[in-house]
Amino acid sequence: MPKQVDHEERRRRIAEAVCALIDAQGLEGVTLRDVAVRAEVSVGAVQRCFRTKEGMLQFALGHIGERVTERAHGRVLGSPAQSAASTVGHVVGEVALLGDERRAEARIWLAFLAAAAVNPALAAGLRNSYTGLEGLLARLVEETGVDAEGARREARTLLALADGLTGHMLVGHRTAAEAEELLHAHLAGLWARAGE
């Protein structure tokens, strides 16, 4: 009897292998052969899951974006008793990937971001992730008493700040602690303006 294959699980395993290779060698270091070795599957299995390398990279980008988004949503659902303001801070902290435990994800995310500047398909995937996160942040900011237009503007600002801080931390321009301090200072200013 042929072995049953969970194709979605295999696709996720391949995506994890892609992400591990990007973390270790950058996006240009991802080859089908290395992905197969890392995922412990044959090259043919990788090709059956993804018709092209481009499709494989798009899936891996979506995979990492979903992980970040799920953690952000988890911060909202996991702490219903906290204030809307502290929830915004926790969610932006998740998006900024500043902690040591998020360093690999930060490198992978920024590798995709750099590649997306010249790859329309990857850019579309990033826009999808940003749109979801922006909507979540806008709703949370609005719950603090900021009007709808101001909340949307602040959500865009927070996403840009998170990405910028991630990049600054990765290249050593800021430590993770300094980046967190800048993020908290921005949020404190927001809440002071919202309370006026």
Buried (B, 14 or more C-beta within 10 A) or exposed (E): EEEEEEEEEBBBBBBBBBBBBBBEEBBEEBEBEBBBBBBEBEBEBBBEBBEEBEEBBBBBBBBBBBBBBEBBBEBBEEEEEEEBBBBBBBBBBBBBBBBEEBBBBBBBBBBBBBBBEEBEEBBEBBEBBBEBBBEBBBBBBBBBEBEEEBBBBBBBBBBEBBBBBBBBBBEEEBEBEBBBEBBEEBBEEBBEEBEE
